[in-house]
Structure formats: C-alpha cells, structure tokens
Amino acid sequence: MDATLAQDVAEVEARPLSDTLNNTDRCDQCGAQAFVWVNMPNSKAGLLYCGHHFNRNEEGLREYAIDIIDERYKINSKPSASSPD
C-alpha cells in the first residue's frame, strides 16, 4: 500500500461517523460535553471540544484541521438529563 493510500485509510478509520457525538463524549480541555470533533494531521483519534473551547481555538484549528464535525447546533436543543424540568 503506497503512503498516500495508507494515510487516506488512516484518516477514514480515525473519523467518527457523522452525527455520532453524544453526551458521553467529553472536551479534551475541560471535560464538558463535546460538540466538535477535529481531526488533525498525525492524530489517531482526533480532538474533542466543547462549544466554548472550540470557539476559543476555532481559527487555528480550522487552519490545520483535516476534518471537523461540528455539532454545536445541538447545544441546548433539548434539556439535559440533569435539568429540573
């Protein structure tokens, strides 16, 4: 397998299926629920970010990212399990 094909296969294997981030996925910086997954060069698992930390780092991440799954639209789309309602 040539190097380019091997890299493409590794990138596909590292990418989660679209729309799969859930409440068990946690931000790598603070531990809050992750809503954004970022695949960076030479990253096997990618990086997970809450909305706040992705917003803070978005410019730099978009500059170098191979792929981004952004599900921030899900923030506050329904009450959390810990909500009193």
Sequence and secondary structure as in RCSB ss.txt:
>XXXX:A:sequence
MDATLAQDVAEVEARPLSDTLNNTDRCDQCGAQAFVWVNMPNSKAGLLYCGHHFNRNEEGLREYAIDIIDERYKI
NSKPSASSPD
>XXXX:A:secstr
  HHHHHHHHHHHHS  TT   TT B TTT SB  EEEE TT SS EEE HHHHHHHHHHHHHH SEEEE GGGT
TSS  TT   
